[in-house]
Amino acid sequence: MTPETALTEIGRGLQMAMLLGAPPLIAVLVIGVVIGVVQAATQINEPTIGFVAKAIGLVATLALAGNFLLGKLVSFTIDLFHRIPQLIG
């Protein structure tokens, strides 16, 4: 395996990690900002409200996008396994 091939595969793995991590992280970020603004406007500083809202948002995001994310991960893994003979060639 050449260094260029290794860097290409590492890059593909990092792209997949960003693709899989982006939807839940963006959902939690948006919910956190909205809850923060509401808490600042109402002066209710209860950390439990933010935590519960983020947890519910994370579960909802994974329930909605989980099938797509899992399909992408399985496709990437199968493709990687099929390319192993060429990689170690």
DRENPA-3360 file (N, C-alpha, C; in nm, 2 decimals, always signed):
BEGIN
1 = MTPETALT = +0.09/-0.12/+0.00/+0.00/+0.00/+0.00/+0.09/+0.12/+0.00 ~ +0.06/+0.21/-0.09/+0.14/+0.33/-0.10/+0.09/+0.44/-0.01 ~ +0.17/+0.54/+0.02/+0.12/+0.64/+0.11/+0.00/+0.72/+0.05 ~ +0.00/+0.73/-0.08/-0.11/+0.80/-0.15/-0.24/+0.72/-0.13 ~ -0.23/+0.59/-0.14/-0.35/+0.51/-0.12/-0.40/+0.51/+0.02 ~ -0.31/+0.51/+0.11/-0.35/+0.52/+0.25/-0.41/+0.65/+0.28 ~ -0.36/+0.76/+0.23/-0.42/+0.89/+0.26/-0.56/+0.90/+0.19 ~ -0.57/+0.84/+0.07/-0.70/+0.84/+0.01/-0.81/+0.77/+0.09;
9 = EIGRGLQM = -0.77/+0.65/+0.14/-0.86/+0.58/+0.23/-0.89/+0.65/+0.36 ~ -0.79/+0.71/+0.42/-0.82/+0.79/+0.54/-0.91/+0.90/+0.51 ~ -0.89/+0.97/+0.40/-0.98/+1.08/+0.36/-1.12/+1.03/+0.34 ~ -1.14/+0.92/+0.27/-1.28/+0.86/+0.25/-1.34/+0.83/+0.39 ~ -1.26/+0.77/+0.48/-1.31/+0.74/+0.61/-1.36/+0.86/+0.69 ~ -1.28/+0.97/+0.68/-1.31/+1.09/+0.75/-1.44/+1.16/+0.69 ~ -1.45/+1.15/+0.55/-1.57/+1.20/+0.49/-1.69/+1.12/+0.54 ~ -1.68/+0.99/+0.55/-1.79/+0.91/+0.60/-1.83/+0.95/+0.74;
17 = AMLLGAPP = -1.73/+0.97/+0.82/-1.75/+1.00/+0.96/-1.82/+1.14/+0.97 ~ -1.78/+1.23/+0.89/-1.85/+1.36/+0.89/-2.00/+1.35/+0.84 ~ -2.02/+1.27/+0.74/-2.15/+1.25/+0.68/-2.24/+1.18/+0.79 ~ -2.19/+1.09/+0.86/-2.27/+1.02/+0.96/-2.29/+1.10/+1.09 ~ -2.20/+1.19/+1.12/-2.21/+1.27/+1.24/-2.28/+1.40/+1.23 ~ -2.29/+1.45/+1.10/-2.34/+1.58/+1.08/-2.49/+1.59/+1.12 ~ -2.58/+1.51/+1.08/-2.72/+1.53/+1.11/-2.75/+1.53/+1.26 ~ -2.70/+1.44/+1.34/-2.73/+1.45/+1.49/-2.66/+1.57/+1.55;
25 = LIAVLVIG = -2.54/+1.60/+1.51/-2.47/+1.72/+1.57/-2.54/+1.85/+1.53 ~ -2.59/+1.86/+1.41/-2.65/+1.99/+1.37/-2.79/+2.00/+1.44 ~ -2.86/+1.89/+1.46/-2.99/+1.89/+1.53/-2.97/+1.94/+1.67 ~ -2.87/+1.88/+1.74/-2.84/+1.91/+1.88/-2.80/+2.06/+1.89 ~ -2.71/+2.10/+1.80/-2.67/+2.24/+1.80/-2.78/+2.34/+1.78 ~ -2.87/+2.31/+1.69/-2.98/+2.41/+1.67/-3.08/+2.41/+1.79 ~ -3.10/+2.29/+1.84/-3.19/+2.28/+1.96/-3.13/+2.36/+2.08 ~ -3.00/+2.34/+2.09/-2.93/+2.41/+2.20/-2.93/+2.56/+2.19;
33 = VVIGVVQA = -2.91/+2.61/+2.07/-2.92/+2.75/+2.05/-3.06/+2.81/+2.08 ~ -3.16/+2.73/+2.03/-3.30/+2.78/+2.05/-3.33/+2.78/+2.20 ~ -3.30/+2.67/+2.26/-3.33/+2.66/+2.41/-3.25/+2.77/+2.48 ~ -3.13/+2.79/+2.44/-3.05/+2.90/+2.51/-3.11/+3.04/+2.49 ~ -3.16/+3.07/+2.37/-3.22/+3.20/+2.35/-3.35/+3.21/+2.43 ~ -3.43/+3.10/+2.44/-3.56/+3.10/+2.51/-3.52/+3.12/+2.66 ~ -3.42/+3.05/+2.71/-3.39/+3.06/+2.85/-3.33/+3.19/+2.89 ~ -3.26/+3.25/+2.80/-3.21/+3.39/+2.82/-3.32/+3.49/+2.82;
41 = ATQINEPT = -3.42/+3.47/+2.73/-3.53/+3.57/+2.72/-3.62/+3.55/+2.84 ~ -3.64/+3.44/+2.90/-3.73/+3.42/+3.01/-3.66/+3.41/+3.14 ~ -3.53/+3.41/+3.14/-3.44/+3.41/+3.26/-3.47/+3.28/+3.34 ~ -3.50/+3.17/+3.27/-3.51/+3.04/+3.34/-3.39/+2.97/+3.31 ~ -3.30/+2.95/+3.41/-3.17/+2.88/+3.39/-3.18/+2.74/+3.45 ~ -3.25/+2.65/+3.38/-3.26/+2.52/+3.43/-3.19/+2.43/+3.33 ~ -3.08/+2.37/+3.37/-3.00/+2.29/+3.27/-3.08/+2.16/+3.22 ~ -3.17/+2.11/+3.30/-3.25/+1.99/+3.27/-3.33/+2.01/+3.14;
49 = IGFVAKAI = -3.38/+2.13/+3.13/-3.47/+2.16/+3.01/-3.39/+2.15/+2.88 ~ -3.27/+2.20/+2.88/-3.18/+2.19/+2.76/-3.14/+2.05/+2.73 ~ -3.11/+1.98/+2.84/-3.06/+1.84/+2.82/-3.17/+1.75/+2.77 ~ -3.29/+1.76/+2.83/-3.40/+1.68/+2.78/-3.44/+1.71/+2.64 ~ -3.44/+1.84/+2.60/-3.48/+1.88/+2.47/-3.37/+1.83/+2.37 ~ -3.25/+1.84/+2.40/-3.14/+1.78/+2.31/-3.15/+1.63/+2.30 ~ -3.18/+1.56/+2.41/-3.19/+1.42/+2.40/-3.30/+1.38/+2.31 ~ -3.42/+1.44/+2.33/-3.53/+1.41/+2.24/-3.50/+1.44/+2.10;
57 = GLVATLAL = -3.44/+1.56/+2.07/-3.40/+1.59/+1.94/-3.30/+1.49/+1.87 ~ -3.21/+1.44/+1.95/-3.11/+1.35/+1.90/-3.18/+1.22/+1.87 ~ -3.27/+1.17/+1.96/-3.34/+1.05/+1.93/-3.43/+1.06/+1.80 ~ -3.50/+1.18/+1.79/-3.58/+1.20/+1.68/-3.50/+1.20/+1.55 ~ -3.39/+1.27/+1.55/-3.30/+1.28/+1.43/-3.25/+1.14/+1.39 ~ -3.21/+1.06/+1.49/-3.16/+0.93/+1.46/-3.27/+0.84/+1.41 ~ -3.40/+0.86/+1.46/-3.51/+0.78/+1.41/-3.54/+0.82/+1.27 ~ -3.53/+0.94/+1.24/-3.57/+0.99/+1.10/-3.46/+0.96/+1.00;
65 = AGNFLLGK = -3.33/+0.98/+1.04/-3.22/+0.97/+0.94/-3.14/+0.84/+0.96 ~ -3.18/+0.76/+1.06/-3.10/+0.64/+1.09/-3.09/+0.54/+0.98 ~ -3.20/+0.52/+0.91/-3.20/+0.43/+0.79/-3.11/+0.47/+0.68 ~ -3.11/+0.60/+0.65/-3.02/+0.65/+0.55/-2.87/+0.64/+0.60 ~ -2.85/+0.68/+0.72/-2.71/+0.68/+0.77/-2.66/+0.53/+0.78 ~ -2.74/+0.44/+0.82/-2.70/+0.30/+0.83/-2.67/+0.25/+0.69 ~ -2.76/+0.28/+0.59/-2.74/+0.24/+0.45/-2.61/+0.29/+0.40 ~ -2.57/+0.41/+0.42/-2.45/+0.47/+0.38/-2.33/+0.40/+0.44;
73 = LVSFTIDL = -2.34/+0.37/+0.57/-2.23/+0.30/+0.64/-2.21/+0.16/+0.59 ~ -2.32/+0.09/+0.57/-2.31/-0.05/+0.52/-2.25/-0.05/+0.37 ~ -2.29/+0.05/+0.29/-2.24/+0.06/+0.16/-2.09/+0.09/+0.16 ~ -2.05/+0.18/+0.24/-1.91/+0.21/+0.25/-1.83/+0.09/+0.30 ~ -1.88/+0.02/+0.39/-1.80/-0.10/+0.45/-1.79/-0.21/+0.34 ~ -1.90/-0.24/+0.27/-1.90/-0.34/+0.17/-1.80/-0.30/+0.06 ~ -1.81/-0.17/+0.02/-1.71/-0.12/-0.08/-1.57/-0.14/-0.04 ~ -1.54/-0.10/+0.08/-1.41/-0.12/+0.14/-1.36/-0.26/+0.14;
81 = FHRIPQLI = -1.45/-0.35/+0.18/-1.41/-0.49/+0.18/-1.38/-0.55/+0.04 ~ -1.46/-0.50/-0.06/-1.44/-0.54/-0.19/-1.30/-0.49/-0.25 ~ -1.26/-0.37/-0.20/-1.14/-0.31/-0.25/-1.01/-0.36/-0.17 ~ -1.03/-0.44/-0.07/-0.91/-0.48/+0.01/-0.81/-0.55/-0.08 ~ -0.84/-0.64/-0.17/-0.74/-0.71/-0.25/-0.66/-0.61/-0.33 ~ -0.72/-0.50/-0.39/-0.65/-0.40/-0.46/-0.56/-0.32/-0.37 ~ -0.61/-0.30/-0.25/-0.53/-0.21/-0.16/-0.40/-0.27/-0.11 ~ -0.41/-0.40/-0.08/-0.29/-0.47/-0.03/-0.21/-0.53/-0.14;
89 = G = -0.27/-0.54/-0.26/-0.21/-0.59/-0.38/-0.08/-0.64/-0.38;
% end
